[in-house]
């Protein structure tokens, strides 16, 4: 039984600010839509072929259907076609009925309201959807072609057993979280309810120095913290300075179980936090995410001259941290932490030392040269 609904008019309105593609060029949108339909078919195929080996099918399919809807909305925007009206027309024939369900958003047809009655085989539905997507690869698709795609989209969605409302909600949250700057007043401060000795510091300046041995050391308030580090790899790449990424996470995300352990600020007053959020597993997860991002960054010149991080990389980070408190941070905040952290890293690597300056109120981390001293 459907328990959630969302007006497609509201979805179209709220998703529009995430569309950063050229508003005059249909080609990237058409190719993107075609690619996402291919993703739908791939996810469904894997699930049907070996469901036990693809336990993430439901999430993967929901994401692919949502991304296809994003591109369809972008196409409708460029062609001045009402997305809600398109789906209403698509649902009026071919075995569909539009059910009136009250929306929890202002008025309009609900995404949970399109209930197909056809029982066609899933493969046949996916083939139809694929053909409809391919037919759109023309200079300017006609409205009837989009209606056909929307109808086949609903048929395929129903064949997977997914809720349209959940697909819409998931895509809206993901896209806005990945592309829009977050509202700072709506972001969680994970240790605000704890005493200062259990909080990550609101502001910090940590000195990084490199000895002739090649080992790096951290000093906070004149006290050495953590262990000396080397690159631990045959071809030196600067990973000995990777603590900067934990400090960036602490400043920007307000999350870093590694930094909490380094400065002994675990939230021990609440055993559930100490074990689940600040414990060994959380530390391993952060170290793993950091190492994995670093392996990607090496291929991208450590994000030099880049103003964004690929959505694919950000989505993978989201999968890494699922179940931990940082899972509530929007992907855009992760992007900020990565870009700021790597800017500091590039400077420290070049100078073989310096200062990492974090400000949690502003959610920033910056670099200062070795000769700089805190006030």
C-alpha positions as CSV (number, residue, x, y, z in Angstrom):
1,X,0.0,0.0,0.0
2,X,1.3,3.4,-0.9
3,X,2.0,5.6,2.2
4,X,4.0,8.4,0.6
5,X,3.3,10.7,-2.3
6,X,4.9,13.7,-3.9
7,X,3.5,16.1,-6.5
8,X,5.4,15.8,-9.8
9,X,4.9,19.6,-10.2
10,X,6.8,20.1,-6.9
11,X,9.5,17.6,-8.0
12,X,10.0,19.5,-11.3
13,X,10.2,22.8,-9.5
14,X,12.6,21.7,-6.8
15,X,14.8,19.7,-9.1
16,X,15.3,22.6,-11.6
17,X,18.1,24.3,-9.7
18,X,20.2,21.2,-9.9
19,X,20.2,21.4,-13.7
20,X,23.6,22.9,-14.6
21,X,23.6,21.7,-18.2
22,X,23.4,24.1,-21.2
23,X,19.7,25.1,-21.3
24,X,19.8,25.5,-25.1
25,X,21.4,22.1,-26.0
26,X,19.3,19.0,-26.0
27,X,22.0,16.6,-26.9
28,X,23.6,16.1,-23.4
29,X,20.1,15.6,-22.0
30,X,19.0,13.1,-24.6
31,X,22.3,11.1,-24.3
32,X,22.0,11.2,-20.5
33,X,18.4,10.0,-20.6
34,X,19.4,7.2,-23.0
35,X,22.3,6.2,-20.8
36,X,20.2,6.1,-17.6
37,X,17.6,3.9,-19.3
38,X,20.5,1.6,-20.2
39,X,21.4,1.6,-16.5
40,X,17.8,0.6,-15.6
41,X,18.1,-2.3,-18.0
42,X,21.5,-3.4,-16.6
43,X,20.3,-3.3,-13.0
44,X,17.2,-5.3,-13.8
45,X,19.2,-7.8,-15.8
46,X,21.6,-8.4,-13.0
47,X,18.8,-8.9,-10.5
48,X,17.0,-11.3,-12.7
49,X,20.1,-13.3,-13.6
50,X,21.4,-13.8,-10.1
51,X,19.5,-11.9,-7.4
52,X,21.5,-13.4,-4.5
53,X,24.7,-11.9,-6.0
54,X,23.2,-8.5,-6.5
55,X,21.7,-7.6,-3.1
56,X,21.9,-3.9,-3.9
57,X,19.4,-4.3,-6.8
58,X,16.6,-2.3,-5.2
59,X,18.7,0.7,-4.4
60,X,20.5,0.5,-7.8
61,X,17.3,0.3,-9.7
62,X,15.7,3.1,-7.7
63,X,18.7,5.3,-8.4
64,X,18.7,4.5,-12.1
65,X,15.0,5.2,-12.4
66,X,15.4,8.4,-10.5
67,X,18.3,9.6,-12.7
68,X,16.3,8.8,-15.8
69,X,13.4,10.9,-14.4
70,X,15.9,13.7,-13.8
71,X,16.9,13.8,-17.4
72,X,13.3,13.5,-18.5
73,X,12.4,16.5,-16.4
74,X,15.4,18.4,-17.9
75,X,14.2,17.6,-21.4
76,X,10.6,18.7,-20.6
77,X,12.1,22.0,-19.2
78,X,13.9,22.7,-22.4
79,X,10.8,21.8,-24.5
80,X,8.4,23.7,-22.3
81,X,6.4,20.6,-21.5
82,X,4.8,20.1,-18.1
83,X,6.2,17.0,-16.5
84,X,3.1,16.3,-14.4
85,X,0.8,16.7,-17.4
86,X,3.1,14.4,-19.4
87,X,2.7,11.6,-16.9
88,X,-1.0,12.2,-16.5
89,X,-1.4,11.8,-20.2
90,X,0.9,8.7,-20.2
91,X,-1.1,7.1,-17.5
92,X,-4.5,7.7,-19.1
93,X,-4.3,4.9,-21.6
94,X,-2.6,1.5,-22.1
95,X,-3.9,-0.1,-19.0
96,X,-3.1,2.7,-16.6
97,X,-5.5,4.6,-14.3
98,X,-4.8,7.8,-12.4
99,X,-5.7,7.3,-8.8
100,X,-6.5,10.3,-6.6
101,X,-4.2,10.3,-3.6
102,X,-3.8,13.3,-1.4
103,X,-0.3,14.8,-1.8
104,X,1.8,15.9,1.1
105,X,3.0,18.7,-1.1
106,X,0.9,21.5,-2.5
107,X,-1.7,20.1,-4.9
108,X,-1.1,18.4,-8.2
109,X,-0.9,14.8,-9.3
110,X,1.1,12.6,-7.0
111,X,4.0,10.5,-8.0
112,X,2.5,7.6,-6.1
113,X,-0.7,7.9,-8.0
114,X,0.2,6.2,-11.3
115,X,-0.7,2.6,-10.8
116,X,-0.3,0.3,-13.9
117,X,-2.6,-2.7,-14.3
118,X,-0.7,-4.4,-17.1
119,X,1.1,-7.7,-16.2
120,X,3.5,-7.8,-19.1
121,X,6.8,-9.6,-18.6
122,X,9.6,-7.4,-17.2
123,X,11.9,-8.0,-20.2
124,X,9.2,-6.9,-22.6
125,X,8.7,-3.7,-20.6
126,X,12.4,-3.0,-20.5
127,X,12.7,-3.5,-24.3
128,X,9.9,-1.1,-24.9
129,X,11.5,1.5,-22.6
130,X,14.8,1.1,-24.4
131,X,13.2,1.6,-27.8
132,X,11.3,4.6,-26.6
133,X,14.6,6.1,-25.3
134,X,16.4,5.4,-28.5
135,X,13.6,7.0,-30.5
136,X,14.2,10.3,-28.7
137,X,17.7,10.6,-30.2
138,X,16.6,13.1,-32.8
139,X,17.2,16.9,-33.1
140,X,13.9,17.8,-31.4
141,X,11.6,15.0,-30.0
142,X,7.9,15.5,-30.3
143,X,5.6,15.5,-27.3
144,X,4.0,12.2,-28.4
145,X,7.4,10.5,-28.2
146,X,7.9,11.8,-24.6
147,X,4.4,10.5,-23.7
148,X,5.3,7.1,-25.0
149,X,8.6,7.1,-23.0
150,X,6.7,8.1,-19.9
151,X,4.2,5.4,-20.4
152,X,6.9,2.8,-20.9
153,X,8.9,4.1,-17.9
154,X,5.8,3.5,-15.7
155,X,5.4,0.0,-17.1
156,X,9.0,-0.9,-16.4
157,X,8.9,0.7,-13.0
158,X,5.8,-1.3,-12.1
159,X,7.5,-4.4,-13.3
160,X,10.3,-4.0,-10.8
161,X,7.9,-3.5,-7.9
162,X,9.4,-0.1,-6.9
163,X,7.4,2.7,-5.6
164,X,7.3,5.8,-7.9
165,X,7.0,8.1,-4.9
166,X,10.2,6.6,-3.3
167,X,12.0,6.9,-6.6
168,X,11.1,10.6,-6.9
169,X,11.9,11.4,-3.3
170,X,15.3,9.5,-3.4
171,X,16.3,11.3,-6.6
172,X,15.2,14.7,-5.3
173,X,17.2,14.3,-2.1
174,X,20.3,13.0,-3.9
175,X,20.3,15.6,-6.6
176,X,19.8,18.6,-4.3
177,X,22.3,17.2,-1.9
178,X,24.9,16.8,-4.6
179,X,24.5,20.0,-6.6
180,X,23.1,22.7,-4.2
181,X,25.0,24.4,-1.5
182,X,23.6,23.2,1.8
183,X,21.8,25.4,4.2
184,X,24.1,25.7,7.2
185,X,21.3,26.0,9.6
186,X,19.9,22.6,8.6
187,X,23.2,20.8,8.9
188,X,23.8,18.6,12.0
189,X,26.5,19.3,14.5
190,X,27.3,15.8,15.7
191,X,28.8,16.7,19.1
192,X,26.8,19.9,20.0
193,X,25.2,18.1,23.0
194,X,28.5,17.0,24.5
195,X,31.0,18.7,26.8
196,X,33.9,20.5,25.2
197,X,36.4,17.7,26.1
198,X,34.3,15.3,23.9
199,X,33.8,17.7,21.0
200,X,36.0,18.2,18.0
201,X,37.6,21.6,18.5
202,X,35.6,24.5,17.1
203,X,38.8,26.0,15.7
204,X,42.2,24.4,15.4
205,X,45.7,25.0,14.0
206,X,47.8,21.9,13.7
207,X,51.4,22.0,12.5
208,X,52.7,19.4,10.1
209,X,56.4,18.9,9.9
210,X,58.7,16.6,8.0
211,X,61.9,15.2,9.4
212,X,65.0,14.3,7.3
213,X,64.0,10.7,7.7
214,X,60.9,11.5,5.6
215,X,58.5,10.9,8.5
216,X,55.8,13.5,9.2
217,X,54.6,14.6,12.6
218,X,51.5,16.4,13.8
219,X,51.5,19.0,16.7
220,X,48.4,20.4,18.3
221,X,48.9,23.1,20.9
222,X,52.6,22.2,20.9
223,X,51.9,18.6,21.7
224,X,52.7,15.8,19.3
225,X,49.6,13.7,18.3
226,X,49.3,10.5,16.5
227,X,52.1,8.4,15.0
228,X,54.8,9.6,12.6
229,X,53.9,8.7,9.0
230,X,55.6,7.7,5.8
231,X,54.1,7.1,2.4
232,X,54.2,3.3,2.8
233,X,54.5,2.8,-0.9
234,X,57.3,2.1,-3.3
235,X,56.6,5.3,-5.4
236,X,56.4,8.2,-2.9
237,X,53.1,10.1,-3.5
238,X,52.7,12.3,-0.4
239,X,50.3,10.1,1.5
240,X,52.4,10.7,4.6
241,X,50.4,14.0,4.8
242,X,47.0,12.4,4.5
243,X,46.0,13.4,8.0
244,X,45.0,16.7,6.4
245,X,41.9,14.9,5.0
246,X,40.8,13.8,8.4
247,X,41.2,17.4,9.6
248,X,39.2,18.6,6.6
249,X,36.4,16.2,7.5
250,X,36.4,17.5,11.1
251,X,36.2,21.1,10.0
252,X,33.8,20.8,7.1
253,X,31.7,17.8,8.0
254,X,32.0,18.0,11.8
255,X,32.9,14.3,11.6
256,X,36.2,12.5,12.0
257,X,36.5,9.5,14.3
258,X,40.2,9.4,13.3
259,X,40.8,13.0,14.7
260,X,38.7,12.2,17.8
261,X,41.1,9.3,18.5
262,X,44.2,11.3,17.8
263,X,43.3,14.1,20.2
264,X,41.4,11.8,22.6
265,X,38.0,13.5,22.3
266,X,35.8,10.5,21.9
267,X,32.2,10.8,23.2
268,X,32.6,8.3,26.0
269,X,29.9,9.8,28.1
270,X,27.4,8.0,25.8
271,X,28.6,4.4,25.3
272,X,26.5,4.0,22.2
273,X,28.3,6.9,20.5
274,X,31.7,5.8,21.8
275,X,31.2,2.3,20.3
276,X,29.2,2.9,17.1
277,X,30.3,6.4,16.0
278,X,33.8,6.8,17.4
279,X,35.0,3.2,17.7
280,X,37.3,1.1,15.6
281,X,34.9,0.3,12.8
282,X,34.2,4.0,12.2
283,X,37.9,4.8,12.2
284,X,38.5,2.0,9.6
285,X,35.7,3.4,7.5
286,X,37.1,6.9,7.5
287,X,40.6,5.6,6.8
288,X,39.3,3.5,4.0
289,X,37.3,6.3,2.4
290,X,40.4,8.5,2.7
291,X,42.7,6.0,1.0
292,X,40.2,5.2,-1.8
293,X,39.6,8.9,-2.6
294,X,43.4,9.4,-2.6
295,X,43.8,6.6,-5.2
296,X,41.3,8.4,-7.4
297,X,42.8,11.8,-6.8
298,X,46.3,10.6,-7.9
299,X,44.8,10.2,-11.4
300,X,43.3,13.7,-11.3
301,X,46.5,15.6,-10.3
302,X,45.0,15.8,-6.7
303,X,42.1,17.9,-7.9
304,X,44.3,20.8,-8.9
305,X,42.3,23.5,-10.8
306,X,39.1,21.5,-10.3
307,X,36.0,23.2,-8.9
308,X,33.9,20.0,-8.6
309,X,34.1,16.3,-7.7
310,X,32.4,13.7,-9.9
311,X,29.0,12.6,-8.8
312,X,30.0,9.0,-9.2
313,X,32.9,9.4,-6.7
314,X,30.6,11.2,-4.3
315,X,27.9,8.5,-4.5
316,X,30.5,5.9,-3.8
317,X,31.5,7.8,-0.6
318,X,27.8,7.8,0.4
319,X,27.9,4.0,0.1
320,X,31.1,3.8,2.2
321,X,29.6,5.7,5.2
322,X,26.1,4.3,5.2
323,X,25.0,3.6,8.8
324,X,27.2,6.2,10.4
325,X,26.1,9.7,11.5
326,X,28.0,11.4,8.6
327,X,25.5,9.6,6.3
328,X,23.2,12.6,6.9
329,X,25.7,15.1,5.3
330,X,24.7,16.1,1.8
331,X,27.2,15.1,-0.9
332,X,27.9,18.7,-1.7
333,X,29.4,19.0,1.8
334,X,31.7,16.0,1.0
335,X,32.7,17.8,-2.2
336,X,33.7,20.9,-0.1
337,X,35.7,18.8,2.3
338,X,37.6,17.1,-0.5
339,X,38.4,20.2,-2.5
340,X,39.5,22.2,0.5
341,X,41.4,19.3,1.9
342,X,43.3,18.6,-1.3
343,X,44.1,22.3,-1.7
344,X,45.8,22.2,1.7
345,X,47.4,18.8,0.9
346,X,49.0,20.2,-2.4
347,X,50.5,23.1,-0.5
348,X,51.8,21.0,2.4
349,X,53.3,18.4,0.0
350,X,55.0,21.1,-2.0
351,X,56.5,22.8,1.1
352,X,57.0,19.5,3.0
353,X,55.1,21.0,6.0
354,X,53.0,23.9,7.2
355,X,49.9,24.5,9.2
356,X,46.4,23.1,8.8
357,X,43.8,25.7,10.1
358,X,40.2,24.5,10.6
359,X,37.1,26.5,11.5
360,X,34.0,24.5,12.2
361,X,31.7,27.5,12.5
362,X,32.6,28.4,8.9
363,X,33.2,24.8,7.8
364,X,36.5,25.6,6.3
365,X,40.1,24.2,6.3
366,X,43.0,26.3,5.0
367,X,46.8,26.2,4.7
368,X,49.4,28.4,6.3
369,X,53.1,28.2,5.5
370,X,55.6,26.7,8.0
371,X,56.8,30.1,9.3
372,X,53.2,31.1,10.3
373,X,52.3,31.1,13.9
374,X,48.8,31.1,15.5
375,X,47.8,34.3,17.3
